[in-house]
Structure formats: C-alpha cells, structure tokens
Amino acid sequence: MSETFTSVSQEEAGLRERVRLSFDLDADICVIGAGLAGLSIALEAARLGASVAVLEGRHIGWNASGNQLGTVMPGFALPLTELIERIGFEDARELWTLSKEGAEFVRANATEENMPGIGPSDGVLEVSNVDGGDRLISRLQMLTEDFDTEVEGWQADRVRDVLKTDRYFHAVYYPKAFQVDGRKYVHGLAALARRAGARIFEDTPAVSIDHSGIRKRIVTPSARLRATHIVLAGNIHLGAPLKRLSETLLPVWRYAGVTAPLGERVHEIIAFKGSVMDSDGVDHFRIVDGDRLMWESPETTWAARPQRFAGAVRRRIGTIFPGLGNVEITDTFGGAIGQTVHGMPQIGQLRKGLWVASGFGRQGMNTSAMAGQMIARSILWGDERWRLFSPFELVWAGGATGRVAGQLVGVWGRASSAAAGSLARYRERARVKDREREARLAEANRAAGTGPRRPPPNGRPRPAAPVSRPEQPAAAAAEPAPHDHGAVNREKLRPKV
Ligand SMILES: Cc1cc2nc3c(=O)[nH]c(=O)nc-3n(C[C@H](O)[C@H](O)[C@H](O)COP(=O)(O)OP(=O)(O)OC[C@H]3O[C@@H](n4cnc5c(N)ncnc54)[C@H](O)[C@@H]3O)c2cc1C
C-alpha cells in the first residue's frame, strides 16, 4: 500500500478538535508528552487496566514523533559492538531482545485495520559508505547467531544492482525490519490509546510537578492533576518540571524532504523498495507515493525551519544519485531528537513513582515502543527489566556549550565518514585500473609471443601469477568479533538525577 504525504498539521486541523485539561483530575498514571514515547506508555498502561492521563504542551506528534520516516529496525542508535563493550555480551543480548519486542509492538499496532493508510512494508537495507566487506561477515554472524536477528549480507555488486551509485559498497539487509508512514503512526497510536481508555489533553503543558508524596501533583496552566506515577516523556522540551533532566539531552534537529513525482527513472536508479540508510547515519531514504523520494539528511544543533534545508536535501540526492538529475523538493519536515551522551535511551524509575522515557535519538520507533511496554509493565506487573538500562546513567549534556561541541562532533563524524568513503572509492577505482592494466599487459605479452609460457621442464605447472580479483565474498574473509562477557553491577549504577 502506498503512503500519501499530506501535511500532518492540516490533518490535525481538519480532523478533530484538541481537548485541553480545564478541570482537576485524578489518575493512576500521568504521562507528560504525547510523542511516540508518551503515547506508547499510555497505550500499554491503559490496555493493562490503569487510568491514564496524557498531558501534551502543544499537539500530538508536534515534534520529532510526527515528523519522521517511520523505519522500524531492531537495536538502538548505539552500535551493537559498542553496546557489548559497555555492558557485556549477555546484557547486550537482553537489551537487543527488548528492542526487537519494541519493533513487534509497532508491527502489531500499525496494521491497516488499526491505522488506515499506514502502509506497512518489509525490508530495510543498511549500506556501507566504505569498502569494509571483510567486517561484514563478523557483523552478520553476530546478528544471526548471537542476536537471533534475520539478516543477509549483500556484496557491493548486488547493492549496486538496486542502487545506481558508486557511493555504497556492501550492505546488511534486514528482511524483517519494516516501515510505516511515520507521520501518521503517532496519530494512530493516540487513537488506539484513547480507545483503550487513556485521556489525552493537548495545549496543556505540565508547568511544575511535586513528586515527593505517594500521590504526586502536576500543575498545568488551568488545572491540577494527582497521580501515583508520573512518566516524563517530554524529550528535549520537558523544561520547567525537571530542568536538570532536559539538560541530560543534547538536542539535534534532523530534516527531511520529499521530491516531486520522479516518474519511472526513480525505479531505474533506486530499485530497492524499502528504506535505505547508511551505516554512518548520514542519509536515510525510500520511495513513497509510487515515485517520490523521501530523504532525511541534514542535521543541526539549533532549531531552524525545515524549508531552509530543501536545497541541502536536493544537493545530497544529487551527490548520491547523480542519475536522478536536478530534483524538486516539494515538502520538507523535521524535528528535534534528544541524544544522550552515551547514545542509549533514558528509561527507568528516578525515584518511587517518577519515571523517565526519553533520549531515543534517531532510532525512536522501536525503542520508544519498548520503553512504553517496560514502564507500563513495571508499574502494573512489577516487571523489573527496565533495570537493564541502569548502566546508562543520566549524564549532563553540557547545555549551550554541549550543543556547540555536539555540532563539532557531528561535523567531524560526517567529514571523516565522507573521507573514508572517498578513500574506498579511490581504492576501488585503483583496483579496476590494475585489472585493466594487467589485462593489457597479458594481451601485449601474447601479441609479442612471450606468453602463454611453456610448461616448466619438470612438467608441473607453475603457480599462477597473482591476479587482482574482484572483491572476495566477505564470508570467506574475517573472524567473528570477540565478545565481552563481563557482568554489570546494576545496583551500583542505578540512574540518578
Ligand atoms: C527527520 C526525522 C526522521 C526520523 N526518522 C526515524 C525513523 O525512521 N525511525 C526511527 O526509529 N526514528 C526516527 N526518528 C527519531 C524519532 O522520531 C524520535 O526518536 C522519537 O520521535 C522521539 O519521541 P519522543 O516521544 O521521545 O519525543 P517527542 O517527539 O519530542 O515528543 C515529546 C512531546 O512531549 C511534549 N512535551 C515536552 N515537555 C512537555 C511538558 N512540560 N508538558 C507537556 N508536554 C510536553 C512535546 O511537546 C512533544 O510533543 C526521526 C527523527 C527525525 C527528526
């Protein structure tokens, strides 16, 4: 089913009136923030029988959650090898399993029946900007054998059969990863949460909270709420209720554009149907509406109007797929993601009855769903698996200075990956030239009557002269990555504000 990219704000204005909280209210759980995280928690908790009130300062999906691409992958923004290094193999595996459960939560909810027009489709390709096919095999082994995740390794030739660019080399194909209309999903989630009994109040910011007693108090501009549990799911905009918490996140604004219809040529150049993302987190795209290209790329550490980046998206498309020519960008969108210093989400209980669910970074679809399940199940069933996140403490992200530093790190990261990409392309061109040179040399030798040589006098053939071959299948080339089986002292590392 194809997706249609109507503007979410039009959809919002046209379809329903927002309800503000204008009377005092009691609930079991008060969730602050109606983004993916807050609504996933509200949905799961309401389904498990709790009375839930969601407070949203603007409107549902106002920020990143209503302005994203809807690609659903297992795992986290933090690369798997780094996760294993940090917390050891066993705990990393448990976290990975939870992240897959998060993806399954999205799959189960994002059906055409629940969310008409959501357009789920399978298959995501993670392409490499560098020619490191030798590292591919260890990654594939780790994902399939140790992390029970279905993947396929694609060599550069196969990647280039479906993506006509010399920018990408090998890839990891996730047949079970999928995509939905990301901008519709958050509204679908809100509708399901309401259906399960949750109450959602928009234009209702939480301006202060008192979390000291058993019944906690939340103040909004025109009403008060009392609840046994508060879940802070306000991402970078949480502000006044717990400023120190907001400061543990580095805000990063990411932008995307959608082209005008491109006709058949887009399928000649991009023959892969699902989402494509590069392994450096720079580009992320897929075809929508039959023949339009939706492309996420630039990022800043300050807020800007997404329209400003139409040119940057267009240029980026031209750089990766020059065969598409000069495309027109007709729609732009974007939002701020909260990045933690350690790269993992903040999920857990800060003190009795006060919970946090934020810092999902650029991979929020499955991870916010996972947080919703874990927090709701901990409150209602006593499931303590959220403690697996305890090693990832709340670390100050440095306020304004941190943001400037963040931009520098981002720029450095992109520059170095771009440099690595150019180097890999250079090496590949050099290999092709070598092969051509050798072929010419052999031909010249033949013409000059110097080859092929006669067999040596002992009758045994000589070892063949070394020929430079096309890349070996990575499967033959590398060792699996070593695993760290170190344990974590979870009690000692519990999160604190
Ligand atoms: C361009 C782009 C593309 C992306 N693509 C993908 C993708 O394909 N796949 C993927 O997995 N992830 C993607 N992401 C990341 C994903 O969108 C985020 O990780 C996720 O939306 C974060 O959800 P959230 O609920 O934590 O935060 P938000 O979306 O920021 O929601 C928080 C909400 O809380 C409200 N709030 C804050 N403070 C208060 C308060 N005091 N009172 C009341 N309300 C408050 C805010 O108004 C806001 O609506 C993308 C992000 C962007 C920007």
The ligand as a Gaussian input file, in Angstrom:
#p B3LYP/6-31G(d) Opt

LIG

0 1
 C       13.500000      13.805000      10.428000
 C       13.467000      12.651000      11.412000
 C       13.364000      11.342000      10.938000
 C       13.327000      10.268000      11.841000
 N       13.166000       9.018000      11.333000
 C       13.090000       7.964000      12.201000
 C       12.858000       6.659000      11.701000
 O       12.672000       6.448000      10.507000
 N       12.842000       5.628000      12.580000
 C       13.032000       5.816000      13.923000
 O       13.044000       4.831000      14.677000
 N       13.218000       7.069000      14.431000
 C       13.239000       8.139000      13.605000
 N       13.422000       9.399000      14.107000
 C       13.594000       9.580000      15.572000
 C       12.241000       9.584000      16.304000
 O       11.360000      10.429000      15.610000
 C       12.419000      10.086000      17.755000
 O       13.382000       9.294000      18.413000
 C       11.115000       9.977000      18.531000
 O       10.071000      10.606000      17.837000
 C       11.237000      10.612000      19.929000
 O        9.977000      10.509000      20.540000
 P        9.677000      11.202000      21.949000
 O        8.285000      10.842000      22.309000
 O       10.752000      10.835000      22.920000
 O        9.864000      12.752000      21.720000
 P        8.977000      13.939000      21.005000
 O        8.548000      13.546000      19.662000
 O        9.836000      15.125000      21.150000
 O        7.722000      14.069000      21.935000
 C        7.757000      14.705000      23.184000
 C        6.481000      15.502000      23.380000
 O        6.457000      15.982000      24.724000
 C        5.863000      17.263000      24.746000
 N        6.302000      17.954000      25.968000
 C        7.556000      18.284000      26.340000
 N        7.567000      18.896000      27.541000
 C        6.286000      18.948000      27.941000
 C        5.652000      19.490000      29.111000
 N        6.359000      20.072000      30.094000
 N        4.307000      19.385000      29.206000
 C        3.574000      18.785000      28.221000
 N        4.126000      18.284000      27.093000
 C        5.467000      18.357000      26.958000
 C        6.372000      17.909000      23.463000
 O        5.500000      18.962000      23.070000
 C        6.387000      16.740000      22.488000
 O        5.192000      16.670000      21.722000
 C       13.438000      10.503000      13.246000
 C       13.529000      11.816000      13.717000
 C       13.528000      12.880000      12.821000
 C       13.585000      14.287000      13.350000

